[in-house]
């Protein structure tokens, strides 16, 4: 699958069109909703098209909010009523979103120039634990930020 890198072209690229054409895209997400797994300005994500019926709990998908923006969040639950999403830096569940809103799925990320596939054991283990710790995220996030500031990062 050919990978489109956002830095190769101008910013007016139609991401959804590229995914419909079965091209992988590599983009730099914005915002802190997926922190600490994705850090804006540092990390890039690689996204491929996906069959929405195959999306499962723990997957990170790119979807379009109704009449709004593209969002990259983790699947909290997928059942007959729809798909329920949550950002890694959030506790509120969003949804249901409809399967037709799903545009792609995270297959890997680039951190400090190194590609990490979502199939990597460390990613799979930590993301599953983090999803289960949803209600404790505010305290954990605050502690992590405090430690990072203390260490000068």
C-alpha positions in Angstrom: 0.0 0.0 0.0 1.4 3.4 -1.0 1.8 5.8 1.9 1.0 9.5 1.5 3.1 11.8 3.8 1.4 15.1 4.5 4.8 16.9 4.2 5.1 15.9 0.5 2.2 18.1 -0.6 0.3 21.2 0.5 -2.2 21.0 3.3 -5.3 21.0 1.0 -5.1 17.2 0.5 -8.3 15.2 0.7 -7.4 12.6 3.4 -10.7 10.8 3.0 -10.2 10.5 -0.8 -6.7 9.0 -0.3 -8.1 6.4 2.2 -10.9 5.5 -0.2 -8.3 4.9 -2.9 -6.6 2.4 -0.5 -3.6 4.6 0.1 -2.0 4.8 3.6 -1.5 8.2 5.0 1.1 9.6 7.4 0.0 12.7 9.2 0.9 14.6 12.3 -2.2 14.8 14.6 -3.0 18.0 16.5 -4.3 18.4 19.9 -3.9 16.5 23.2 -6.9 14.2 23.1 -4.7 11.2 22.5 -1.9 12.2 24.9 0.2 10.4 26.3 0.1 7.9 23.4 0.4 10.6 20.8 2.2 13.8 21.5 1.5 16.8 19.1 4.6 18.1 17.3 6.5 14.9 18.0 4.5 11.9 16.8 3.1 11.1 13.4 0.5 8.4 12.7 0.1 6.0 9.8 -3.5 5.3 8.9 -5.0 2.9 6.4 -8.5 2.3 5.2 -10.6 -0.2 7.2 -13.8 -2.1 7.0 -15.9 -0.5 9.8 -17.4 -3.9 10.6 -14.0 -5.1 11.7 -13.3 -2.3 14.1 -12.9 -3.5 17.7 -12.4 -2.3 21.2 -8.9 -0.7 21.5 -8.5 0.2 17.9 -7.6 3.8 17.1 -9.8 5.0 14.2 -10.1 8.2 12.2 -13.7 9.2 11.9 -15.6 12.3 10.9 -17.9 13.8 13.4 -21.3 14.6 12.0 -20.9 17.8 9.9 -17.6 18.5 11.5 -13.9 17.6 11.8 -11.9 14.4 11.4 -11.0 12.9 14.8 -8.5 10.2 15.8 -9.7 8.4 19.0 -9.8 4.9 20.5 -12.8 2.5 20.2 -14.3 2.0 23.6 -17.1 -0.2 22.5 -18.5 -1.4 19.2 -22.0 -3.0 19.2 -25.2 -3.0 17.2 -26.0 0.6 18.3 -22.8 1.9 16.9 -19.2 2.7 17.8 -18.3 4.5 21.0 -15.1 6.4 21.2 -12.8 7.9 23.8 -9.6 9.9 23.5 -6.6 8.6 25.5 -6.5 11.9 27.4 -10.3 11.9 28.1 -12.8 10.1 30.2 -16.0 11.0 28.4 -17.3 8.4 26.0 -18.5 9.8 22.6 -21.0 8.1 20.5 -22.5 6.2 19.0 -20.9 7.1 15.8 -22.1 5.3 12.6 -19.9 2.9 10.7 -20.1 5.2 7.6 -18.3 7.9 9.7 -15.2 5.6 10.0 -12.5 6.7 7.5 -9.4 4.7 8.6 -7.5 2.9 11.3 -4.2 3.5 13.0 -1.6 0.9 11.9 1.5 2.5 13.4 3.1 5.6 14.5 6.4 7.4 13.9 8.1 8.5 17.1 11.6 10.2 17.0 12.0 8.8 13.4 11.3 5.2 14.4 8.2 3.4 13.1 6.2 1.5 15.8 3.4 -0.8 14.5 0.2 -1.2 16.6 1.0 -4.9 16.5 4.1 -4.3 18.7 3.7 -6.1 22.0 4.6 -3.1 24.1 2.0 -0.9 22.3 -0.7 -3.6 22.5 -0.2 -4.1 26.3 0.1 -0.5 27.3 -2.9 0.6 25.2 -5.1 -2.1 26.6 -4.1 -1.2 30.2 -4.6 2.5 29.4 -8.1 1.9 28.1 -9.1 0.0 31.2 -7.8 2.9 33.4 -10.2 5.4 31.7 -11.7 6.7 35.0 -8.2 7.2 36.6 -6.8 9.1 33.6 -7.1 12.6 35.0 -5.0 11.7 38.1 -2.5 9.7 36.0 -2.1 12.5 33.4 -1.6 15.1 36.1 1.1 13.1 37.7 2.9 12.4 34.4 2.8 16.1 33.5 4.2 17.0 36.9 7.0 14.5 36.6 7.9 15.6 33.0 8.0 19.3 34.1 10.2 18.3 37.1 12.6 16.5 34.8 12.7 19.4 32.4 11.0 17.7 29.4 
